[in-house]
Amino acid sequence: MLIAPNSGAFPWPTAMIVWGAGDASSEHRHHSVQLILALTANLRIRRGDGEPWHLCDAALVRADAPHEVDARGATVLIAFVEPESPLGEALAGRIPADIAHIPAAEAARWRGAVCAAGSPSDAGIRRWLEADLLDGRPPPTLHPGVRRVLRHVRNHLQEPDALSLRALAVVAGLSPSRLMHAFTASMGIALRPYLLWLRLQLACGELMRGASVTEAALQAGFADAAHLSRTCRRMLGTTPTAIAARKARSKIG
């Protein structure tokens, strides 16, 4: 499990950035570009079971690419970034295959920027993102109806009735079938998996703030704690209980 935060620098949905004590994840994949930076020690990463491990200080993982990380003994910063966002596009452009290993000198510079004040802070991370990771790319081109849906979803993610296909089609000003087509064409992912990923990020945020698994599941619109647990295991390689349990020991020494 790699989400062991004492703070989230940026809330979902554009990016979820957390830091704390590292651990080992099972093989998993998710619709986000992932950045993993060892703030202390280093980490190992590979595509999955049977593939060779690579030792590094930082890595980038392409959206939807299978991967497995072992960061036990390290303090890590992890960013889950929407691939269609400017930051997501900038990071994805640096990943020629599924996983890119960041050179040690560059990782050291990242580490120095993130921890300029002694430990990560929202302001420090924002400066690092703007100075080192964003390359001035313009926002991606989205269908106007899809753009309206994204804004609506982010304001009503905890309201299941507001996220039905029929309701979203009204927001988009499109037929349901046309919305599904336009959404996939604009975002590179179907509407339902995208909503599930946003709800998972919301649940993780609730766990980080001390909610129980049941409370986090209900706040994020999951059927129950078991549904959230299955989704966490499949998409993040861990469980909600593990996320909550590590919060208390995520301080950076």
Secondary structure as the mmCIF struct_conf table of DSSP 4:
data_model
#
loop_
_struct_conf.conf_type_id
_struct_conf.id
_struct_conf.beg_label_comp_id
_struct_conf.beg_label_asym_id
_struct_conf.beg_label_seq_id
_struct_conf.end_label_comp_id
_struct_conf.end_label_asym_id
_struct_conf.end_label_seq_id
BEND BEND1 ASN A 6 ASN A 6
STRN STRN1 GLY A 8 GLY A 8
BEND BEND2 ALA A 9 PHE A 10
TURN_TY1_P TURN_TY1_P1 TRP A 12 THR A 14
STRN STRN2 ALA A 15 ALA A 21
STRN STRN3 ALA A 24 ALA A 24
BEND BEND3 GLU A 27 GLU A 27
STRN STRN4 HIS A 28 HIS A 28
BEND BEND4 HIS A 31 SER A 32
STRN STRN5 VAL A 33 ALA A 38
BEND BEND5 LEU A 39 ALA A 41
STRN STRN6 LEU A 43 ARG A 46
BEND BEND6 ARG A 47 GLY A 48
TURN_TY1_P TURN_TY1_P2 ASP A 49 GLY A 50
BEND BEND7 GLU A 51 GLU A 51
HELX_LH_PP_P HELX_LH_PP_P1 PRO A 52 TRP A 53
STRN STRN7 HIS A 54 CYS A 56
BEND BEND8 ASP A 57 ASP A 57
STRN STRN8 ALA A 58 VAL A 61
TURN_TY1_P TURN_TY1_P3 ALA A 63 ASP A 64
STRN STRN9 HIS A 67 HIS A 67
STRN STRN10 GLU A 68 ASP A 70
TURN_TY1_P TURN_TY1_P4 ARG A 72 GLY A 73
BEND BEND9 ALA A 74 ALA A 74
STRN STRN11 THR A 75 VAL A 81
TURN_TY1_P TURN_TY1_P5 PRO A 83 GLU A 84
BEND BEND10 SER A 85 SER A 85
HELX_RH_AL_P HELX_RH_AL_P1 PRO A 86 ALA A 92
TURN_TY1_P TURN_TY1_P6 GLY A 93 ARG A 94
BEND BEND11 PRO A 96 ASP A 98
STRN STRN12 ILE A 99 HIS A 101
HELX_LH_PP_P HELX_LH_PP_P2 ILE A 102 PRO A 103
HELX_RH_AL_P HELX_RH_AL_P2 ALA A 104 VAL A 114
TURN_TY1_P TURN_TY1_P7 CYS A 115 ALA A 117
BEND BEND12 GLY A 118 SER A 119
HELX_RH_AL_P HELX_RH_AL_P3 ASP A 122 TRP A 128
HELX_RH_PI_P HELX_RH_PI_P1 LEU A 129 LEU A 133
HELX_LH_PP_P HELX_LH_PP_P3 ARG A 137 THR A 141
HELX_RH_AL_P HELX_RH_AL_P4 PRO A 144 ASN A 155
BEND BEND13 HIS A 156 HIS A 156
TURN_TY1_P TURN_TY1_P8 LEU A 157 GLN A 158
HELX_RH_3T_P HELX_RH_3T_P1 PRO A 160 LEU A 163
BEND BEND14 SER A 164 SER A 164
HELX_RH_AL_P HELX_RH_AL_P5 LEU A 165 ALA A 172
TURN_TY1_P TURN_TY1_P9 GLY A 173 GLY A 173
BEND BEND15 LEU A 174 LEU A 174
HELX_RH_AL_P HELX_RH_AL_P6 PRO A 176 MET A 187
BEND BEND16 GLY A 188 ILE A 189
HELX_RH_AL_P HELX_RH_AL_P7 LEU A 191 MET A 208
TURN_TY1_P TURN_TY1_P10 ARG A 209 GLY A 210
HELX_RH_AL_P HELX_RH_AL_P8 VAL A 213 GLN A 219
TURN_TY1_P TURN_TY1_P11 ALA A 220 GLY A 221
BEND BEND17 ALA A 223 ASP A 224
HELX_RH_AL_P HELX_RH_AL_P9 ALA A 225 LEU A 236
BEND BEND18 GLY A 237 THR A 238
HELX_RH_AL_P HELX_RH_AL_P10 PRO A 240 ARG A 246
HELX_RH_3T_P HELX_RH_3T_P2 LYS A 247 ARG A 249
#
